[in-house]
Every structure is written in C-alpha cells, then in structure tokens.
Amino acid sequence: LIKCASCHKVTILDFHSLPEGVTKVTGFCAQRKSSSGPDVAYRVAKDAQLSAPTKQLYPASAFPEDFSILATVKPKKGSQAFLMSIYNEQGIQQLGMEVGRSPVFLYEDHTGKPSPEDYPLFSGLNLADGKWHRVAVSVHKQTVSMILDCKKKITRQLKRSAHPIIDTKGIVVFGTRILDEDVFEGDIQQLMIVADHRAAFDYCEHYSPDCDMAVPDTPQNQDPNPNEKVSAS
C-alpha cells in the first residue's frame, strides 16, 4: 500500500497486487509521449478497505512540519469523501484531505490546533465533476494552499502551533474516515506526501506532467511492465 523513498517522498497506494475493490484502469493520459501505453490508474469501489500503520510511511522519522500532498484523481460525479486520513495513537484524526464538490483540508496538531471552526475550506473548487484533476496541497508555516490543475490557486490561513507534531504511531486510512459512511469512489492515479511545501507548486512539471510530456522517473502513474502484477512505483 505504501512506499517510502527515503521518506522524503511517500507514495501511497503502491500496489504489488490488487486488493479487493480495486481494479486497474486507464489514467489521466490515454496516450503519453515516450510511453508505449496509457497512464495507469486504479478504480476504487465502495467496498475497498485500505489502511496501514503510519510508521510504514515514516519508519525512522517524524512527520514533516511543512509538506505537500499530491494527487491525480477522478472522483465519482457528485461525490464528497475523504481521500486520505491520518489518525494518532488515540484514534483522533490529525490530517485529512476531502475531495468532491467542495474540498476540505483537515489538520489538527498535538495541541488540538486549529479548532474545527478554523479548518480551511476551499469552496468554489468542484473536483467531483467526472473529470480528471491534479490536486496539490502545500502546507507551509501558518498557511495552506490548494493548486487545482496547475492553474487555480487558493491560499488559506492554517492556525496551527509554531512547532506542530503529527503522531506517527497511529494509522493512515485511504478513501474514508473511521466510522464515516461516505467513502471515496472513483479513479486515482497518484497520491503522494512530499516533505517539501514547494513540491505542490511543481506538481505538473516534476510529478504529473501534461500528456505531451514524458513522466519523469516513471513514478506511480506508469505501469513498468504490463505483463506483471501491478507495481505502481
């Protein structure tokens, strides 16, 4: 489920075999330059259950203070659900990215900041229109920015502590929240956490470029050998 490349770049949904409720589909580009086939994505059904210990993401290091979340997704039309949730050891959600008709970024550090009424909202960005979207979130000090499709950028205040801590002793859940009825349904090509807040602003150059460009380093969105089991890394 998770691949940690020196833990600077964490790839979530690193499948070596397909779990129940997940199938392989054509991704963002049906044909990409310098590639023999289409981008590879995964269709996630309602019954898919995907989770892992957070320590699998960060086995020997702390969760980064400033970071980027990078995702190439096509949520089911009209839907609204959490793409990813990170819980602490006590089962409290510390981090979450909700995609759909109105995206939400949920963040709560070790002191409980920001409080729920101060969670940043990104109204006016509909990700559940049945189309592919490249979504990048940049967290830097007291701000969080969401960049949609490499063009539209919205920045909000993030009223967290000066030195926030995200507990890595809990679990990361893909596609929902614990005890939440709403689950992510749709296609996903890439989901990464990068320990650099600037990565979000370079998403379309360095991680998920346009279809007329080759993918650098064949990351998560290319199938290295279509005849083998899916290994999206």
SVG drawing of the C-alpha trace seen along z (x, -y; Angstrom):
<svg xmlns="http://www.w3.org/2000/svg" viewBox="-24 -33 40 44">
<polyline fill="none" stroke="black" stroke-width="0.4" points="0.0,0.0 2.8,-2.4 6.3,-3.0 8.8,-5.2 11.6,-6.6 14.0,-7.8 10.7,-9.2 11.2,-12.5 8.6,-11.3 6.0,-8.8 3.9,-7.1 0.5,-5.9 -1.3,-3.1 1.9,-1.3 0.1,1.9 2.1,5.1 -1.2,6.9 -4.7,5.5 -6.7,5.7 -10.5,6.3 -12.5,3.5 -9.6,2.1 -9.2,2.6 -6.7,1.2 -7.9,-1.4 -6.6,-3.9 -5.4,-7.0 -5.0,-10.7 -3.5,-10.2 -4.8,-7.6 -1.6,-8.1 1.6,-9.7 4.7,-10.9 7.6,-8.4 5.3,-5.7 4.1,-2.5 0.7,-2.7 -1.7,-4.8 -1.1,-6.1 -2.1,-3.5 -4.8,-4.4 -6.9,-2.4 -10.7,-2.4 -11.7,-2.2 -15.1,-0.7 -17.2,-1.4 -16.2,1.9 -12.4,1.3 -10.8,1.2 -7.3,-0.2 -5.2,-1.2 -1.7,-0.8 0.3,-1.9 1.6,-5.4 5.0,-4.1 5.0,-2.4 5.2,-5.9 7.7,-7.2 9.6,-4.3 12.5,-6.3 11.5,-9.9 8.9,-12.4 6.0,-13.6 7.3,-16.7 6.2,-20.1 5.9,-21.6 4.9,-19.3 2.9,-18.8 0.1,-16.3 -0.1,-15.5 -3.0,-13.7 -4.2,-12.9 -7.8,-11.8 -11.2,-11.5 -13.8,-11.2 -17.3,-9.8 -19.5,-12.6 -21.3,-14.5 -19.4,-12.7 -17.8,-14.1 -15.4,-11.9 -12.0,-11.8 -9.2,-10.7 -6.8,-10.2 -7.0,-10.3 -4.1,-10.1 -5.0,-9.2 -2.9,-9.4 -2.5,-6.6 -5.7,-7.5 -7.7,-7.4 -8.1,-11.2 -7.9,-12.3 -4.9,-14.6 -4.8,-15.1 -7.3,-14.6 -8.0,-15.6 -11.6,-15.6 -12.3,-15.8 -15.5,-16.3 -18.0,-19.1 -16.2,-21.3 -12.7,-20.2 -11.7,-20.4 -8.2,-20.2 -8.4,-18.8 -5.4,-19.4 -5.1,-19.1 -1.7,-19.1 -0.7,-17.7 -2.2,-20.7 -5.5,-20.5 -4.9,-23.4 -6.6,-24.6 -10.0,-24.0 -12.7,-22.6 -14.3,-26.1 -10.9,-27.2 -10.4,-24.3 -9.5,-25.8 -12.3,-25.4 -11.8,-25.6 -15.3,-26.5 -15.7,-27.1 -13.5,-24.1 -15.6,-21.2 -13.5,-18.1 -16.4,-15.8 -17.4,-16.8 -16.5,-13.5 -13.1,-14.7 -9.5,-14.1 -7.9,-16.6 -4.4,-17.2 -4.7,-18.5 -1.7,-19.8 -1.8,-21.0 1.1,-22.9 1.4,-23.3 3.9,-26.0 4.1,-27.6 0.7,-29.2 -0.8,-28.8 -2.2,-26.1 -2.5,-26.5 -4.5,-24.3 -3.5,-24.3 -6.0,-22.8 -5.0,-21.6 -1.8,-23.6 -3.7,-26.8 -6.1,-27.9 -4.5,-28.6 -6.3,-29.3 -4.4,-30.1 -6.0,-29.9 -4.7,-30.5 -3.7,-27.5 -3.9,-28.4 -1.6,-25.7 1.2,-25.7 4.6,-27.1 6.2,-23.6 3.3,-21.2 3.6,-17.5 1.7,-14.8 1.8,-11.5 3.1,-8.6 2.0,-5.8 -1.5,-5.6 -2.8,-4.6 -3.4,-6.1 -6.8,-5.3 -7.4,-5.7 -10.8,-6.7 -12.7,-7.4 -12.7,-8.3 -13.1,-5.8 -16.9,-5.3 -17.7,-7.6 -20.4,-6.4 -19.0,-8.5 -16.3,-6.6 -14.2,-7.6 -15.4,-6.2 -13.6,-6.9 -10.3,-6.7 -6.9,-7.6 -3.6,-7.6 -1.3,-9.2 -1.2,-10.0 1.9,-11.2 3.2,-13.1 6.4,-15.1 8.4,-16.6 8.7,-19.9 6.0,-22.6 7.3,-23.7 6.6,-20.4 2.9,-21.3 3.8,-24.2 5.9,-22.0 3.4,-19.1 2.7,-19.4 6.4,-19.7 8.1,-17.1 5.4,-14.6 2.3,-14.6 3.0,-16.4 0.7,-17.0 0.2,-14.1 2.6,-15.6 5.4,-15.2 7.2,-12.1 6.8,-11.1 10.0,-11.8 11.5,-8.7 8.4,-6.6 6.7,-7.2 3.4,-5.9 1.4,-6.7 3.2,-4.4 3.0,-0.6 6.6,0.6 5.6,3.9 2.0,4.5 2.5,8.3 3.4,8.4 1.4,7.8 0.6,4.2 3.5,2.5 2.9,-1.2 6.1,-2.7"/>
</svg>
